[in-house]
Amino acid sequence: MVNQRLDLLTDYPFQRLRDLLGDAPAGGPAGAAPISMALGEPQYGPPPILMEALTRAATEFGRYPPAKGTDGLRCAISDWLGRRYGLTGTKAVNPDTEVIPLNGTREGLFGLATVTVPAVRAATRALVLTPNPFYQCYLGAATMAGAEIHLMPTTRESGFLPDLDALEGETLDQAALMYLCSPGNPQGAIADQAYLARAISLSRKHGFVLALDECYAEIYDDAPPPGGLEIAAASEERFRNIVVFHSLSKRSSAPGLRSGFMAGDPELVRRFGKLREFGGAPLPGPIMAASEALWRDDAHVEQTRAHYRALFDLADETFGNRPGYFRPAGGFFLWLEVGDGAAFAHRAWTEAGVRVLPGGYLAREQADGSNPGDAYVRLALVQDRAATAEALQRLAALMDS
C-alpha cells in the first residue's frame, strides 16, 4: 500500500509553469536570448574562499561525516549568530546542543514537521500554520506529516505578513507548527521585533513550535532584519519552542553547496538529529569545511548586498511610477501586481522572452475561494546587471502594450 498523502500535493510551481508555457517558443527582440526570472537561483557566484576551503578538505570525501556536523562548523555558526544578532555571553547559542547543520534548509524545514506533528491532537488532525503565499516545502512537510494546512493570507492590507491577531484561539490551540518567513518569500516583507515577540508569545501560550525561515536575512535594503533567536534569548524561557533556519544559498550565492542550519530549542535540535540518524544524510566533510569558511567571513556578504541593491535601483527606475510596484525591504524577489499573473507570465514568455512565475502558483485558495497570489508575478532579480536591466525593460514594454 503506497502512502496516498503524496497524491494530495499539487504539482510544484515550476512544473505548473512548464505546463502553462508548454512548447511555446520564447518571444522578445529578434535575435535576443530569453531571460529567466522565475527561479530564485543566485547567479552572482560564491566567493573564492569556498573553493579554497573545499580543496583543502578534499580528503574528507574518504570518510563518513559526523551526523551532527563538525565542531568547527557548529562553532562557526554560533559565532556568526553572535556577530549578526548579538547572541554573545549568556545569550550565546550553544554549538553542541542548539545548532545542527543541514543539507540545505529545505531538509530541516521539511523534517521539522515529522518531529513536531503528533498523530492525534485534541482528537483531530493537527494544524500546520503557513503564510499564503508560501515556500512550497511547508505544504509538503505538513501533508506528509499528516497535518492539516491552515493558510494565513499575506496581502498588501496586512503588510504582506500574516495577521497574527486574526488567528482564533481554537486554531492556535490545535496548531502543532507555524512557519513564518522573514524577509518573506515572495514579497520581501520583514517582521519587526514586536511582531516576532508576538509570534513567540503565541507559540508558548498555545504550545506549538515556531519555525522561523530566515534564509533571506542577509539580503536586505536598509536595516538588517531582526531574528527570532535574538528576541527569544531575552526571555526566561530562552529558545523553547523556537527554531530558526539559515542558508548559504542566498547569503553566499552558493545554492549548489546545499548548506544551511537549524538553531534554537535544544530538544527540537536533538529530535531532528535522531531523525537524521535513521534516514537523513549529513553534509560531506569538504562541504562542511567550505561552509565553515563562509560563515566566518562577512566581507563577501557586503558585496552581495550591494549587488542586489543595485538591481533594485534598476527596478525603481523601470517600475517606480507604476501602480502595484513596491521595493521590498529584503530578499531578491519583486512581487509585481499585474492583474492576472498566469496570463501575464504566458505573455511575458511568448512576447518578451522573459520567464516569470505566476504568483498564484505559490499560494493556495482561501476558504472564500480567493487566491492572494493570483494578481501577481514573482520576479527573481538574480541575473547580472545587464540581463536584469534588459528583462525589466522588456516587461515594462509588455505592460504598456
C-alpha positions as CSV (number, residue, x, y, z in Angstrom):
1,M,0.0,0.0,0.0
2,V,1.5,3.3,-1.0
3,N,1.3,6.4,1.1
4,Q,-1.5,8.3,-0.6
5,R,-0.6,11.6,1.2
6,L,1.8,12.3,-1.7
7,D,-1.2,12.4,-4.1
8,L,-2.7,15.3,-2.1
9,L,0.2,17.5,-3.3
10,T,-0.4,19.5,-6.4
11,D,2.4,19.9,-8.9
12,Y,5.4,22.0,-7.8
13,P,5.2,25.7,-9.1
14,F,7.9,25.2,-11.7
15,Q,6.1,22.2,-13.2
16,R,2.9,24.2,-13.3
17,L,4.8,26.9,-15.1
18,R,6.2,24.4,-17.7
19,D,2.7,23.2,-18.2
20,L,1.4,26.8,-18.7
21,L,4.1,27.6,-21.3
22,G,4.1,24.2,-23.0
23,D,6.1,24.2,-26.2
24,A,5.5,27.9,-26.9
25,P,8.7,29.5,-28.2
26,A,10.2,32.5,-26.5
27,G,9.4,35.8,-27.9
28,G,11.3,39.1,-27.5
29,P,13.6,41.2,-29.7
30,A,14.8,39.5,-32.8
31,G,18.0,37.5,-32.1
32,A,17.9,38.2,-28.3
33,A,18.3,35.4,-25.8
34,P,15.5,34.6,-23.4
35,I,16.0,35.6,-19.8
36,S,14.7,33.6,-16.8
37,M,13.5,35.5,-13.7
38,A,11.4,32.5,-12.5
39,L,13.9,30.6,-10.4
40,G,15.4,32.2,-7.3
41,E,18.9,30.8,-8.0
42,P,21.6,33.4,-7.3
43,Q,23.9,33.9,-10.3
44,Y,26.3,36.3,-8.6
45,G,28.6,33.5,-7.7
46,P,30.3,32.4,-4.4
47,P,33.5,34.0,-3.1
48,P,36.8,32.3,-3.9
49,I,37.2,31.1,-0.2
50,L,34.6,28.4,-1.0
51,M,36.7,26.5,-3.5
52,E,39.8,27.1,-1.5
53,A,38.3,25.5,1.6
54,L,36.7,22.7,-0.4
55,T,40.0,21.8,-2.0
56,R,42.0,21.8,1.3
57,A,39.5,19.4,2.8
58,A,39.0,17.2,-0.3
59,T,40.4,14.1,1.5
60,E,37.4,14.2,3.8
61,F,35.4,12.7,1.0
62,G,37.0,9.4,2.1
63,R,35.3,9.5,5.5
64,Y,31.8,9.3,6.8
65,P,30.9,12.7,8.1
66,P,29.5,13.2,11.7
67,A,25.7,13.3,11.7
68,K,25.6,16.4,13.8
69,G,28.3,18.2,11.8
70,T,31.8,19.1,12.7
71,D,32.7,21.0,15.8
72,G,34.3,23.7,13.6
73,L,31.2,24.3,11.6
74,R,28.8,24.4,14.5
75,C,31.1,26.8,16.3
76,A,31.4,29.0,13.2
77,I,27.6,29.1,13.0
78,S,27.3,30.0,16.7
79,D,29.9,32.7,16.3
80,W,28.1,34.2,13.2
81,L,24.8,34.2,15.2
82,G,26.7,36.1,17.9
83,R,28.0,38.7,15.4
84,R,24.8,39.1,13.5
85,Y,22.2,39.1,16.3
86,G,24.2,40.0,19.4
87,L,23.9,36.4,20.8
88,T,27.0,36.5,22.9
89,G,27.8,35.9,26.6
90,T,24.8,34.4,28.4
91,K,22.7,34.7,25.2
92,A,25.2,32.8,23.0
93,V,23.9,29.8,21.1
94,N,25.4,26.6,22.3
95,P,27.1,24.9,19.3
96,D,26.9,21.5,20.9
97,T,23.1,21.4,21.7
98,E,21.4,24.3,19.9
99,V,22.8,24.0,16.3
100,I,22.7,21.4,13.6
101,P,24.0,21.9,10.0
102,L,21.6,21.0,7.2
103,N,21.8,19.7,3.7
104,G,20.1,22.9,2.6
105,T,17.4,24.4,4.8
106,R,14.7,22.5,2.9
107,E,15.9,19.4,4.7
108,G,15.3,21.0,8.1
109,L,12.1,22.8,7.2
110,F,10.6,19.5,5.9
111,G,11.9,17.2,8.6
112,L,10.8,19.5,11.4
113,A,7.1,18.6,10.7
114,T,7.9,15.0,11.1
115,V,9.3,15.5,14.6
116,T,6.7,18.1,15.8
117,V,3.3,17.0,14.3
118,P,1.6,14.4,16.5
119,A,-0.6,11.6,15.1
120,V,-3.6,13.0,17.0
121,R,-4.0,16.3,18.7
122,A,-7.3,17.1,20.6
123,A,-9.0,14.2,18.7
124,T,-8.5,16.0,15.4
125,R,-5.7,16.3,12.8
126,A,-3.1,18.8,13.9
127,L,-2.8,22.1,12.1
128,V,0.3,23.5,10.5
129,L,0.0,27.2,10.0
130,T,1.7,28.8,7.0
131,P,1.7,32.1,5.2
132,N,-0.2,32.3,1.9
133,P,1.7,32.6,-0.5
134,F,4.5,30.4,0.9
135,Y,7.6,28.4,0.2
136,Q,6.1,25.1,-1.1
137,C,8.3,23.0,1.2
138,Y,5.9,24.0,4.1
139,L,3.0,22.4,2.3
140,G,4.8,19.2,1.5
141,A,6.1,18.9,5.1
142,A,2.7,19.4,6.6
143,T,0.9,17.0,4.2
144,M,3.4,14.2,4.6
145,A,3.3,14.5,8.4
146,G,-0.4,14.0,8.3
147,A,-1.4,17.5,9.4
148,E,-4.0,19.9,8.0
149,I,-2.8,23.2,6.5
150,H,-4.2,26.4,7.9
151,L,-3.5,29.3,5.5
152,M,-2.6,32.7,6.8
153,P,-3.1,35.2,4.0
154,T,-0.3,37.8,3.4
155,T,-1.7,40.7,1.5
156,R,-1.0,44.3,0.8
157,E,-3.5,45.1,3.6
158,S,-1.7,43.0,6.1
159,G,1.7,44.4,5.2
160,F,2.5,41.1,3.4
161,L,2.8,39.3,6.7
162,P,0.2,37.1,8.4
163,D,-2.2,38.9,10.7
164,L,-1.4,37.1,13.9
165,D,-4.2,38.8,15.8
166,A,-6.7,37.4,13.3
167,L,-6.0,33.9,14.4
168,E,-8.6,32.3,16.5
169,G,-7.8,30.7,19.8
170,E,-9.2,27.3,18.7
171,T,-6.9,27.4,15.7
172,L,-3.9,28.2,17.7
173,D,-4.7,25.5,20.3
174,Q,-4.9,22.9,17.5
175,A,-1.7,24.1,15.9
176,A,1.4,21.9,16.1
177,L,3.7,24.1,14.0
178,M,3.7,27.6,12.5
179,Y,6.0,28.6,9.6
180,L,7.0,32.2,9.3
181,C,9.4,33.7,6.7
182,S,11.2,37.0,7.2
183,P,12.2,38.5,4.9
184,G,9.3,36.9,3.2
185,N,9.4,34.8,0.0
186,P,7.9,36.1,-2.2
187,Q,7.1,39.6,-1.0
188,G,10.2,40.6,0.9
189,A,8.3,41.9,4.0
190,I,10.3,42.0,7.2
191,A,8.9,41.1,10.6
192,D,9.9,43.7,13.2
193,Q,10.9,42.9,16.8
194,A,7.3,43.4,18.1
195,Y,5.9,41.1,15.5
196,L,8.4,38.3,16.3
197,A,7.8,38.8,20.0
198,R,4.1,38.4,19.4
199,A,4.7,35.2,17.4
200,I,7.0,33.7,20.1
201,S,4.4,34.6,22.8
202,L,1.6,32.8,20.9
203,S,3.8,29.7,20.3
204,R,4.4,29.3,24.1
205,K,0.9,30.2,25.2
206,H,-0.7,27.7,22.8
207,G,2.1,25.0,22.7
208,F,3.1,25.0,19.1
209,V,6.5,25.1,17.5
210,L,7.5,28.3,15.7
211,A,9.8,27.7,12.7
212,L,11.3,31.0,11.5
213,D,12.6,30.7,8.0
214,E,15.3,33.5,7.9
215,C,17.1,32.3,4.7
216,Y,17.0,35.8,3.2
217,A,18.0,37.6,6.3
218,E,21.4,38.7,4.9
219,I,19.8,40.2,1.7
220,Y,18.2,43.5,2.8
221,D,17.8,47.0,1.6
222,D,18.3,49.3,4.7
223,A,18.4,47.9,8.2
224,P,19.2,44.3,8.9
225,P,16.1,42.3,9.8
226,P,15.8,41.2,13.4
227,G,16.0,37.5,14.1
228,G,13.8,35.2,16.2
229,L,16.6,33.9,18.4
230,E,17.7,37.4,19.5
231,I,14.1,38.1,20.6
232,A,13.7,34.7,22.3
233,A,17.1,34.9,24.1
234,A,15.9,37.8,26.2
235,S,13.1,35.8,27.7
236,E,13.2,33.5,30.7
237,E,12.3,30.5,28.5
238,R,15.2,31.2,26.1
239,F,14.7,29.2,22.9
240,R,11.8,26.9,24.0
241,N,9.5,26.1,21.0
242,I,11.6,28.3,18.7
243,V,13.9,27.3,15.8
244,V,15.4,29.4,13.0
245,F,16.7,28.4,9.6
246,H,19.5,30.0,7.6
247,S,21.2,29.2,4.3
248,L,24.4,29.9,2.4
249,S,22.4,29.7,-0.9
250,K,21.4,33.4,-0.7
251,R,23.9,34.8,1.8
252,S,26.9,33.5,-0.1
253,S,25.4,32.9,-3.5
254,A,26.1,29.2,-3.2
255,P,22.9,27.3,-3.9
256,G,24.7,24.2,-5.2
257,L,26.5,23.8,-1.9
258,R,23.2,22.8,-0.3
259,S,24.3,24.0,3.1
260,G,22.3,25.7,5.9
261,F,21.5,25.1,9.5
262,M,18.8,25.0,12.2
263,A,19.3,26.6,15.6
264,G,17.3,27.1,18.7
265,D,15.4,24.8,21.0
266,P,17.9,22.1,22.1
267,E,15.1,19.5,22.3
268,L,14.0,20.1,18.8
269,V,17.6,20.0,17.6
270,R,18.1,16.7,19.4
271,R,14.9,15.2,17.9
272,F,15.9,16.3,14.4
273,G,19.4,14.8,14.9
274,K,17.7,11.5,15.9
275,L,15.6,11.5,12.8
276,R,18.7,12.1,10.6
277,E,20.4,9.1,12.2
278,F,17.8,6.8,10.8
279,G,17.0,8.4,7.4
280,G,19.0,11.6,6.8
281,A,22.3,12.5,5.3
282,P,24.8,14.8,7.0
283,L,26.8,17.3,4.9
284,P,30.0,15.7,3.4
285,G,33.2,16.8,5.2
286,P,34.6,19.1,2.5
287,I,31.2,20.8,2.2
288,M,31.3,21.4,5.9
289,A,34.8,22.9,5.7
290,A,33.7,25.2,2.9
291,S,30.6,26.2,4.9
292,E,32.6,26.9,8.0
293,A,34.8,29.3,5.9
294,L,31.8,31.1,4.5
295,W,30.1,31.6,7.9
296,R,33.3,33.0,9.3
297,D,33.6,35.6,6.5
298,D,31.3,38.6,6.3
299,A,33.1,40.8,3.8
300,H,31.7,38.9,0.7
301,V,28.2,39.4,2.0
302,E,28.5,43.2,2.0
303,Q,29.4,42.9,-1.7
304,T,26.4,40.6,-2.3
305,R,24.0,43.1,-0.7
306,A,25.4,45.9,-2.8
307,H,24.8,43.9,-5.9
308,Y,21.2,43.3,-5.1
309,R,20.6,46.9,-4.1
310,A,21.9,48.0,-7.5
311,L,19.4,45.6,-9.2
312,F,16.5,47.0,-7.1
313,D,17.7,50.5,-8.2
314,L,17.1,49.3,-11.7
315,A,13.7,48.1,-10.8
316,D,12.9,51.5,-9.3
317,E,14.0,53.2,-12.5
318,T,11.8,50.9,-14.6
319,F,8.7,50.4,-12.5
320,G,8.9,53.1,-9.8
321,N,5.9,55.2,-11.0
322,R,3.6,52.3,-11.9
323,P,0.7,51.3,-9.7
324,G,1.2,48.0,-7.9
325,Y,5.0,48.3,-7.7
326,F,6.9,48.4,-4.4
327,R,10.5,48.0,-3.5
328,P,10.8,45.1,-1.0
329,A,12.6,45.5,2.3
330,G,14.5,42.2,1.9
331,G,15.2,39.3,-0.3
332,F,15.8,39.4,-4.0
333,F,12.2,39.0,-5.4
334,L,9.9,41.5,-7.0
335,W,6.2,40.9,-6.2
336,L,4.7,42.7,-9.1
337,E,1.0,43.3,-9.4
338,V,-0.2,42.7,-13.0
339,G,-3.9,41.8,-12.8
340,D,-3.7,38.2,-13.9
341,G,-0.4,36.5,-13.0
342,A,-0.8,33.4,-15.1
343,A,-1.9,35.3,-18.2
344,F,1.0,37.8,-17.8
345,A,3.5,35.0,-17.3
346,H,2.4,33.5,-20.6
347,R,2.7,36.8,-22.4
348,A,6.0,37.6,-20.8
349,W,7.4,34.4,-22.3
350,T,5.8,34.4,-25.7
351,E,6.0,38.1,-26.4
352,A,9.0,39.3,-24.4
353,G,11.1,36.1,-23.9
354,V,11.2,36.6,-20.1
355,R,10.3,33.7,-17.8
356,V,8.4,34.8,-14.6
357,L,6.4,32.8,-12.1
358,P,2.7,33.4,-11.6
359,G,2.1,34.4,-8.0
360,G,-1.0,32.1,-7.7
361,Y,1.3,29.1,-8.2
362,L,3.0,30.0,-4.9
363,A,-0.3,30.2,-3.0
364,R,-3.5,28.2,-2.4
365,E,-7.1,29.2,-2.5
366,Q,-8.5,30.5,0.8
367,A,-11.8,29.4,2.3
368,D,-13.6,32.2,0.4
369,G,-12.2,30.9,-2.9
370,S,-9.7,33.7,-3.4
371,N,-6.0,33.2,-4.1
372,P,-3.9,36.0,-2.7
373,G,-1.2,35.5,-5.3
374,D,-3.4,35.4,-8.5
375,A,-2.9,39.1,-9.3
376,Y,0.9,38.9,-9.1
377,V,4.0,37.5,-10.7
378,R,7.3,36.8,-8.9
379,L,10.4,38.1,-10.5
380,A,13.8,36.8,-9.2
381,L,16.4,39.5,-9.6
382,V,19.3,37.1,-9.7
383,Q,20.9,37.7,-13.1
384,D,23.7,40.2,-13.7
385,R,23.0,43.9,-14.2
386,A,22.8,43.9,-17.9
387,A,20.5,40.9,-18.1
388,T,18.3,42.3,-15.3
389,A,18.0,45.7,-17.0
390,E,17.1,44.1,-20.3
391,A,14.5,41.8,-18.8
392,L,12.9,44.6,-16.8
393,Q,12.7,46.9,-19.9
394,R,11.0,44.1,-21.9
395,L,8.5,43.6,-19.2
396,A,7.8,47.3,-18.9
397,A,7.2,47.5,-22.6
398,L,4.9,44.5,-22.4
399,M,2.9,46.2,-19.6
400,D,2.5,49.3,-21.8
401,S,1.3,47.3,-24.9
